[in-house]
Amino acid sequence: MEWTIPPSIVSKSMTNSSSSRKNMNINNLTNYTQILQGNRYNREKLNDKNLLLLKKQEFDIFYSTIYKYPLLVAETITAMTGFTDPNHSPIDRRKIEDPFRQDLEVPTNLQYTLKDYKAYMEYGGSMGHNAPAGQHKTNMDVYNETFVLTNITPQEMVFNSGLWVLMEQWCRHLGRNTRLEKVMVFTGSIPAKLDSNFRNVIMNVPSKMFKIICIKMPENPNICHMEIFLCYNKPYSINYALQKYDLTHYLVPHTQYSQFQKESGIDLKKLLEYYGFPYSIIKPFRAHLNISINLNPALRLQMKKSKWFGRLIYAKNLDTLEREWIECKKLSAEFQNLEFHQEYYQFAKLRLKRGSQLSRTIPTNYTWMSIRHSNTKNKTKSKSKSTLTKNKGTKTKNRIHIGKHTKRITK
């Protein structure tokens, strides 16, 4: 989700014109689908009929017609990112109604509708941008392209309005470092194993979201500096009283990149090759750049708003919801606009009146360490079982598990 926070200035050595994008050498591979064939399921299921490459003016969308949302969106951070061309009128999202709409490049039946997303919103969901609107304000045509539903992913609202905002802001701040020659951000989703049913709207809500940040530095032209943020598509608790928020907890260790490739289906080397980054040497940049973000007053206010979305969405009953709404309305002067909070209050009220409870937990902290700890537990259980069988038998069981996984996703 994009919020009204001033954009950051990026490297002066880069430009963001459509002509520069046309001159990019991004056709090194025989087929763009190879980028998303980093695991067995994708290799077997993805092809150029169900994975579409939609080239917008300032970003690329790798759109899945199976899941009806992007598996990957590629953006180049340039000196003009977030700024409006001087020949065009300034763009202020606070004064414009969000122009969400279906993408005319994709058949209607291969996209979710606004009505589908409205059903999801009753359960605490939202329409999450992959390429943020605030980063593409060159003109109204470019800005409007970020609102096509092929650029939107089903995201939990507290996550979308909280932690996700911080990650987007941090990516913009990379441009303040003039030592960076080329910066690209690849935003993607890891689909859930099972679909969800929101009042007869069947929707696959991604289990996790990620951002791959690739940097090229002039002093090391043969090295790609890379980091990956990985987080659950669930509510996170952000302490908005902090002056600075550390994002290193969400970084994937470089030793775990093979695991990330298997889970996400992204072939990292082919991704780098396709977008003109050196791929023979990949190094982290966390030792060179600060992986934390200063919580200025605007961001602290945004994190507070995000927390109140959670208090309304996850109210356990109607009485609790009404008490939370009364308290939320007391913040009207501070928040300035309670339109979205009121909308989620009404959604929660409708859902609770039907007796529908949310199974998801109240906002908490999920970090890479918790993801890794969970995976370690699963591996330990597998190892204990394998002591009763031969290695060959264990491999057979794994193949059967993958087969079931494929069926569940297909359904």
Residue, then its C-alpha position, 0 to 999 in steps of 0.5 A: m500500500e502506498w501512503t502520502i509520504p514524501p518520496s526520496i531522491v535517488s542516484k543522480s546518475m540514473t534517469n527514469s525515461s521510457s526511452s532508457r527502459k527500451n534500451m535496456n538489454i533484458n532479452n538475454l534469455t530465450n524465455y522470460t518464464q525461466i526466471l520463475q522456474g526455480n523450483r519443481y512446481n514452477r518448472e512443470k506448471l509455468n509457461d508463457k500461456n499462464l505467466l504473462l510478462l506485462k511491460k508497463q512504462e516504468f515497471d514489469i509485471f510477471y503476472s500469473t493467470i493461475y493465481k490472478y496476481p503477480l509472482l514478481v514485479a520489477e522496478t528500476i530506482t532512478a533520479m526521477t523516482g517519485f517525482t512528477d515531470p515538470n511539464h505535468s501537474p503535481i500528483d497528490r494521492r490525498k486529492i485523487e480517488d484511487p483509480f483501481r481497475q482491471d488491466l485491459e491487457v489481460p482477459t477479464n476472467l483471468q483477473y480478480t474483480l473489485k467485488d472479489y477484493k471487497a469480499y476479501m476486505e471483510y476478512g481484513g484483507s486489502m489491495g496491496h501494490n507491488a509497484p508502489a503508486g508513490q514511486h511512479k508519479t512521472n505523469m497521470d498515465v504512469y501513476n494510473e498504471t500502478f492501479v491496474l489489478t495485475n499490479i495488485t496482490p491480496q495482502e493482510m491490511v495491518f501488514n500492508s499499511g505497516l511493515w510493508v510501508l517501511m520496506e517500501q520507504w527503505c527501498r526509496h532511501l537507497g537512492r540517497n547514496t550516490r555511490l550506487e550506480k544501478v538499483m532495482v527492486f523485485t517485489g514478489s509473492i509466495p502463493a499459499k498451498l490452499d485457496s481461501n473462501f471469502r463468502n464464495v469468492i475463492m482466492n489464493v492469498p500469498s503466504k509470504m511476500f518478498k523484496i529482492i534488492c539488487i545493487k551495482m556499484p561502479e567500483n565493483p562492476n563485476i559484482c551484484h550486491m543483493e539482499i532479500f526481505l522475506c516476511y509473512n503476509k500477516p499482521y506485524s506489531i510495529n513499536y511506533a514510539l521508536q526513533k529507528y526500526d531495524l529491518t535486518h530481522y527480515l533479511v534472508p541469510h545468503t546461505q539460505y538463498s537456495q532454500f528461498q529459490k525453492e520456496s519462491g520459484i525465483d531463479l536468482k541468477k537468471l533474474l540477474e542475467y535478464y535485467g543486466f546484473p552480473y550474476s557470477i558473483i553475488k555478495p550481500f550489502r548489509a555491511h555497507l548500508n544501514i538496514s534500518i529506517n528512521l521513523n519520522p513523525a509521518l511514519r510513526l503516525q502511519m504505524k499508529k494508524s496501522k495498529w488501529f486497523g488491527r484493533l478493529i479487524y481483529a475485534k473478537n465480538l461486536d461489543t469489543l468492536e464498538r468499544e474499539w471504534i469509540e476509542c478510534k474516533k477520539l483520534s480523528a484529529e490526529f489521524q485527520n482522516l478516518e475514512f479507511h478505518q471506518e470502512y474496516y469497522q463496517f466490514a468487521k461489523l458485517r462479518l461479526k453479525r454473521g458470526s464469522q470469526l477470523s482464525r488469524t492471530i492478533p498482530t505480533n512479531y514474525t521475523w526471518m528467525s521465526i521462519r527459520h526456527s519453524n523450518t528447523k522444527n520441521k526438518t528435525k521431525s523429518k530426520s527423526k522419522s527417517t531413522l526408521t527408514k532408509n534414505k531411498g524410502t525417505k526420498t520417495k516420501n518427499r516425492i509423494h508430499i510434493g505431488k500432494h502439494t501440487k494437487r492442493i495448489t491446482k485445486 
